[in-house]
């Protein structure tokens, strides 16, 4: 498999995943209270949204690379 075809397949998979999940969720720990020896931390779940255009661009780019790799 050529490099362009492999990159095309990877982009297609990333595009499908971006459409399916539409964002990345992660958890952070923050100090809520710090009173000397007493410390209270909280966990917050945050989300980094991925617009659908990112998934579409990856999908289209992967298809273009696959077609360009097959023509040579």
NORSULVEN-V503118 format. One record per backbone hydrogen bond with DSSP energy under -0.5 kcal/mol. CO is the residue of the C=O (numbers start at 1). NH is the residue of the N-H. E is the energy in kcal/mol with one decimal. If there is no record, write none. Layout:
((CO:NH:E) (CO:NH:E))
//
This chain:
((2:6:-2.3) (3:7:-2.6) (4:8:-2.0) (5:9:-2.3) (6:10:-2.2) (7:11:-2.3) (8:12:-2.1) (9:13:-2.3) (10:14:-2.5) (11:15:-2.4) (12:16:-2.2) (13:17:-2.4) (14:18:-2.5) (15:19:-1.9) (16:20:-2.1) (17:21:-2.6) (18:22:-1.7) (22:50:-1.0) (24:48:-3.4) (26:46:-3.4) (28:44:-2.8) (30:42:-2.9) (33:40:-2.7) (34:36:-0.6) (35:38:-1.8) (37:39:-0.6) (38:35:-2.8) (40:32:-3.4) (40:33:-1.6) (42:30:-2.7) (42:44:-0.5) (44:28:-2.7) (44:46:-0.6) (46:26:-2.7) (47:49:-0.7) (48:24:-2.6) (49:51:-0.6) (51:54:-1.6) (51:55:-0.9) (52:56:-2.4) (53:57:-2.5) (54:58:-2.2) (55:59:-2.3) (56:60:-2.8) (57:61:-2.5) (58:62:-2.2) (59:63:-2.1) (60:64:-2.5) (61:65:-2.2) (62:66:-2.2) (63:67:-2.5) (64:68:-2.7) (65:69:-2.2) (66:70:-1.7) (67:71:-1.4) (68:72:-0.7))
//
